[in-house]
Amino acid sequence: MSRFTVEVLVTPRPGLLDPQGKAIHHALASLGYETIEDVRVGKAIYLEVAAGSPAEATERVEEACRKLLANPVTEDFRVTAAAAGTKTAGAGTDSPTAAAAGGLR
Amino acid sequence: MRVAVITFPGSNCDQDCFRSVEVAGGSPSYVWHRETSLGDADAVIVPGGFAHGDYLRPGAIARFSPIMDAVIAFGREGGLVVGICNGFQVLCEAGMLPGALLRNRSLRFQSHDCHLRVERTGTPFTADYRRGQILRMPLSHADGNYYADPETLAGLEADRRVVFRYSNARGEVTGEANPNGSLNNIAGIVNVRGNILGMMPHPDRAFEAALGSVDGLPLFRSLVGVDVAVGAGSTREVA
């Protein structure tokens, strides 16, 4: 058994109205980001999973997504597993964005 | 008519529902979400509030509370189930009603009176209304924007399973009267069999004059007036 960090990205299904994304898009446009043509907002969920392989961890979490973590009526999900301790996409806490935000506080 | 009112951690309309049933002449009782049996209840109300803090999605965690297996089985057997506000969200998450309730189009928590047009009277919940009657009652939610895929929506309309629609005071179903972006101004629906109702507005906050409206009371009167010995299908068909 190894430990894996599993990233779940839950996103509104294509075509579904996303009022939050719309509001952010509007705010970005008013800041001058005219080239940003669309914004969709979802959520990222990070799980620490004990499993024999990344495939096994992924399979287990996909089942949890179908049951609880995503609503199949309105949301899609994507699951990515990496060995715990290694960086999964977006899981790092030392990203330039985080550092910059920390500097502002 | 014995009516079980489910209480989740975070429910805040359970007492309103309890009192509504009492005023309508029924016998309410509270059932804590960790229970696994509904006892001898003839009907179930899943009340409003913020069950389990609305974390993840409203209703998503409540749907797995221990009592929900009993509620789902009860509904499957034709038992009368009403979900109001957060309760509607719970029933959708549990798959007892189709569709989902998304964030309000305004992105705001909407809390104000609304008008509803009664679209369907031949249900155990609306027998005491007239078709086309215009009701006024409060709504209070951040996620009441009813969504279903086009096929499901067409089915709801074709089967006349839309029970309440947001309208203006004259009963006109307009975009301005839609408080949250719900498709087709849908405020309340029933399942195929007609024994499960979900609605976002609060009849449980409109059951006596002191509350500013009594338009919610006929819903509870209809419910407690159902002859459960004969079954849900026996209600007076007025439509």
Interface residues (C-beta under 8 A of the other chain):
Chain A: L16 L17 P19 Q20 A23 L68 L69 N71 V73 T74
Chain B: L56 R57 A60 I61 F64 C92 E93 G99 A100 L102 R103 N104 R105 S106 L107 N145 Y147 A148 D149 G181
